Amino acid sequence: MTGLSGTRAAVDRMTVLLVEDDEGDAVLVEALLDEVGADIDLRRARTLREAAPLVPKVDCVLLDLGLPDTTGLDGLTRLLALPAPAAIIVLTGLTDERQGERAVAAGAEDYLVKGQVDGPALVRGIRYAVGRKHAEETQRQLRDEKLHAAEKTRLERGLLPSPILHGQGLGLEVRYRPGGSRMLLGGDFYDAVRTPDGTLQVIVGDVCGHGPDEAALGVFLRIAWRALVLADQEPSRVLRTLHEILEHERHQPGLFTTACMVTISPDRRWARIYLAGHPEPMLLVGDRVVELPRDRAGLPLGVLSDSTWSGLDVPLPAGWSLLLYTDGLVEGRVAGDTERLGSERLIELIGRITKTRPDWASHPAGLLDELITWVKELNGGELDDDMAALLISDLG
């Protein structure tokens, strides 16, 4: 018989631990159970120390408060503090009924007065206590899941902003997926802001690691980036400031963040690209992918205190699209291959799609969705890592 976590709602045979140092009272409990032919595996411990390692293996504990190694409600408190406490029924004497009430208030499922309970009442009390404990545990798990989901939603809302894209001539398609195998929130983030003069500033970043701490740091960096852009800070200075913020705010030494930041001119004819240890964007023109040089790539944010970043100017032909992404898009597996997908095979996938869909530029969302579908199929299911992808397009 396993502990409470393995107990079903309707249990045929239960395991009960009697924690009682008085031999007479122990014999009485055994007799009451035998009297009704209870299908119960009764075990015995004489001290709390003897009982503690047995509690996670039983469904219910009948606990006498007058043990030699406890006083008052101390024994109950110590059993309730165990990682997997069973349902606990306190056994009290005729003059200790108030103590039983206090025990229930402290966390026991019920109390029974010795000498005032028969066999059927004892079995019924045990079954009710186990049922209540199981229901309480189920409710606790549901409550924890709801709290976790609410926290995850709040963090995702911070990671996935509403881009500021007033004006015409530019399109933006965004896709974000948390890692499917872990269902943990990671630190991938992005943002896009079009300033009053028509310049578009875009960032995509990835805080190394997974979990709420990394996600919170990603939210913090994204909001800081937006504030700096709206304050009209020079892009290389923006990255430097994010680097300094990361150094001060990270929850563990050595935590770093990769980022790609792009500035697109008001006339949409050139882009300046800053790379901080991040995959370079892919420039799509017609059915071709134009690879960009990495001679200006810098270190990730948070690696060296004196790091600097310079931009690479790239001319943009008419009808261009620019794909920015985090490494979750290229780190998936490929069936029958020990290597990951990688950027080169991602380029091949994009080329395959653009050649079979010559009108893709008029439906950029379809290109992004089909690309992610291909990547997932090659991976054999949901991507293991978090993934953010942005497709910026010149709408003419």
Secondary structure, 3 states (H helix, E strand, C coil): CCCHHHCCCCCCCEEEEEECCCHHHHHHHHHHHHHCCCCEEEEEECCHHHHHHHHHHCCEEEEECCCCCCCCCHHHHHHHCCCCCCEEEEEECCCCHHHHHHHHHHCCCEEEECCCCCHHHHHHHHHHHHHHHHHHHHHHHHHHHHHHHHHHHHHHHHHCCCCECCCCCEEEEEEEECCCCCCCCEEEEEEEEECCCCCEEEEEEEEEEECHHHHHHHHHHHHHHHHHHHCCCCHHHHHHHHHHHHHHHCCCCCCCEEEEEEEECCCCCEEEEEEEECCCCEEEECCEEECCCCCCCECCECCCCCCCCCCEEEECCCCEEEEEECHHHCCCECCCCCCECHHHHHHHHHHHHHHHCCCHHHCHHHHHHHHHHHHHHHHCCCCCCCEEEEEEEECC
